[in-house]
Amino acid sequence: MVNIDNYNFKGLKALIRVDFNVPMDKDFNVTDDSRIQAAIPTIKKVLADGGAVILMTHFGRPKSGPEDKYSTKHLIPTLSKLLGMPIKHAPNCIDAEAVLACGTLEMGEVLMLENTRFNPEEEEGDKVFSEELSQLGDVYINDAFGTAHRAHASTAVIASYFDVGEKMFGYCMQGEVSAAEKVMKDAERPFTAILGGAKVSDKILIIENLLNVANNIIIGGGMAYTFFKAMGGNIGSSLCEMDKLDLANSLIKKAKAKNVHIYLPVDSIIADKFDANANTKVSDNMHIEDGWMGLDIGEKAVKEFCDVIANSKTILWNGPMGVFEMDKFSNGTKQIALAIADATSKGTYSLIGGGDSVAAIHKFNLADKVSYVSTGGGAMLEFFEGKELPGIKAIRG
């Protein structure tokens, strides 16, 4: 596989699939540009070599054809500011106007194509559409890890129309894959996985896969109460998947058989309602009063979890410990984030993967204190589940 570092783009038009699916306010201002920033090194590499850049991305979820609010033209001001140069825009992907815009693009220039999902063929992985896209550039770079789990036209199928020496990962994609493989395939031990979030059902495959590679699995968030219920505890009104009780018990048994230590939070901050202004108190998680619900891990759980984290050499964090969006229930998630940052400063490798964990690490201003923060929510989850990602396979073969 070609390494972008060793490739010279002089005189070539690089067709780059980026993931600029970013949040915007009602005035079309980008409110979080981290995904755009992640692609800047790849774009600059091509330009520095003397090449030209053609960008492809999806944006939002257009239902049936073009919608102005999902036009990639709204992304241009942010990209232009980050690159410090004007950006051209093609109002389609593969029509005559787009072909002309790509054909007349000068070296050193950047062109953004219109939203790939304005064409239904994109999500269908249509081969004709993929081939037409491929003809717009000389080389193909996939720098969109966030969409690597989709076998769409611009994220996977298109790669088959480029020779082995004409397709590669961009720096963002390269970094994501390297970080994920370091954790799942080459982890220094002890390896601790921290899983949070609302539902066990969302994390079943991840837990099962981690049982083969992790030494410790810390479970927090709403999903923890399903485990306590399965163990015969009284969890009050806490979140629980009643149809997953047998599964929870079987996961605990599998962990013991594989000598993997599962840590559940011994206590919680409980509330009398799901509200930022609710009455709260601390409770043992096996004895939560009726009418009360767990919304964050308690101090005993925080201490135990932080001790495990401090003694780990590799950490994977996916999912918050509680309803961290509400300040009253954010302490558990914050303390875990601080513990991971502290362990990282002492040589531990830490990967933050998954939307809510990423949001949390940014909320507490600790993104620069951990080893790697993933840009790909769904893609990273599927990687942790052990699935083969089409966007990666399309380049690696």
Protein Blocks (a to p, Z undefined) as FASTA:
>chain_A
ZZfklpcfehiacdddddfbdcddfkopafbfklmmmmmmmmmmmmmnopacdddddehj
dfbbcdfklpcklmmmmmmmmnopacdddfbfklmklmmmmmmpcghiacddddfklpmk
lmnopaklmmmmmmmpmbdcdfbfklmmpccfklmmmmmmpcfklgccdfklmmmmmmmm
mmmmmcccddddddedjblklmmmmmmmmmmmpmbdcdedjklmmmmmmnopaehjaccd
fklmmmmmmmmmmmmmnopacdddfbdcddfbdcfkbccddddfklccehiacfbdcfkl
mmmmmmmmmmpcbdcdeddfbdfkbmklmmmmmmmmmmmmmmmmnopacddedjklmmmm
mmnopmmmcfbdcfblklmmmmmnopacfklmmmnZZ
